[in-house]
Each structure stands twice: as structure tokens, then as C-alpha cells.
């Protein structure tokens, strides 16, 4: 079976992740991260709604990496984003990172708000 490398067309993909960090575009970023095709910014976690609401009109889906385990999104978060037309999908951070890259390579308007994996 022949495989090919994904083509991100110059957009920011998640290269890798580990305990407490993400590697994006070759640069290591520590702590929670908000990433979309054009930018990767520090994010302050599930209570930091302002940068998420600014995604209105820019993305169709927001993947939320909840760390190592699954959890429900806070009602306050979904109540703020639903009226803006931002579909939120919670999942583990590894799943969110992989899904973000797949959707990005498909040309989708996607963002990911990621809580890093715990440090040992």
C-alpha cells in the first residue's frame, strides 16, 4: 500500500505533542494552546472564552482537547459558542491533535483548543 505525506498548504499543523507541550511549525509551545491554520496562541483553558468567541465566522468546528481523558464541556462554554455557529467537539488531546491535522489537510475551517497531556 502506498502512502503519501499530508499537504497542509503552508498552514500550521501540529507536528507532535508530549507532556506539557506541543510542537507546531517546528517550535515548541508549552501549556494550553489555541491553534488554527494561520496562528497558534497561548490559551488559558476552559474558562478562557474570549479567544474562542473570536473564532466566529473563521472556523466551522472547534476541537477541544481535554487532556488525557474525556470530559463534558462546561455549559458556559457551549452556551457562549453555540449562538456563534461554532460547533465544539470535545475529545482527548491526542485525538484532537490528529483530527485537527486531518481536517486541516482536507482544507476545512478548523481550530483546536488543546489542554496538554499531563507531565509525569
N, C-alpha and C positions, 0 to 999 in steps of 0.2 A: 504494500500500500504506500502510495506516495503522499507525503505531507508537504505543506508549504508554510512559511512564516506568515503570521498575520501582518497585514498592511494597515498601519494606523494613520497614514497620510500626514505625518508631521504632528498629529495630535498627541497629547500626553497620555501615555499608558502607564499602568502600574507594572514596573519591572519585577519587583519582588517585595516581600514583607517578612517581618520576623517579630520577635518580642520587643514591643515598644517602638517599632519603626516601619517605615515604608520607603522603598526606593522608587522614585518617579523621575523619568528622564535622566537617569544616572545619578541623581542627587538623593542623599539620604534625608528623610524628613522624620523627625521624632514627634510622637504624640498623635492625637486625633487629627485627621486630615479631611479636607473637602476638596475633591478633585473633579474637574470636568475637562473637556477637550483642550481648552486654552490655558488653564491655570490650575495650580494646586496651592491651597492656602491652609494655614493652621485653622483648626476648628476647635471649639471648646466643649464639645459633647452635646448630648441630647437636649440640654437646656439652652443651647446657643441657637436660637431660631432665626435671628436676623439674616445671617448669610444664606440660610436655606430659603427664606422667603424671597430673597433677591434672585433666585433661580427661576421665578415665574416668567414664562414666555421664552426661556432659554433652553429648558430641558423638558422632556416628556415623562421621564422616570428618574426617580432618585432612589438609588440603592443605599440602604443604611446597614453598614457592617457593625454588628452588635458585640464584637469581640469573639471570644471562643465559643460562646453559647448563644442560643436563641432567646429572645425575649420579645414581649409585646412592646410596641412603640407607645410612648406616653400620649395620652389622649390630647394633651395640649399641643403636641407636635402635629398630629394628624388634623386637629381642628384648625390649625393655622395654615396648613399646606393644601388640604382638600379644596377649599374655595378658590385657590390659585391655580387649580388644574394640575398640580404636581402629584403624580402617583408615587407613593412611598412603598418600597418593598424591603422589609427587614429580613436579614439573614445573617449568618455568621460572617465574620470579616473575610476569611479565606474565600467563601462563596461569593461575596460581594465583589472582591477584587477580580476574581476570574470572570464573573458575569459582566462587570464593567468593561473589561478588555474585549470580551466577545461582542457586546453591543456597540462599543466604540469602533471596532474593526468593521462592523456592519453599517457604519455611518449613522447610527442612531444618536439622538439628542439625549445623552445620559450624563448623570453626575453620580458620585458616590461620596457619602459622608461616612468615614471609617473610624471606628474605635480600634486602636491597635491591639494586637494579641498581648496577653499578659507577659510580663517579664518573669523569668524563673526565679 
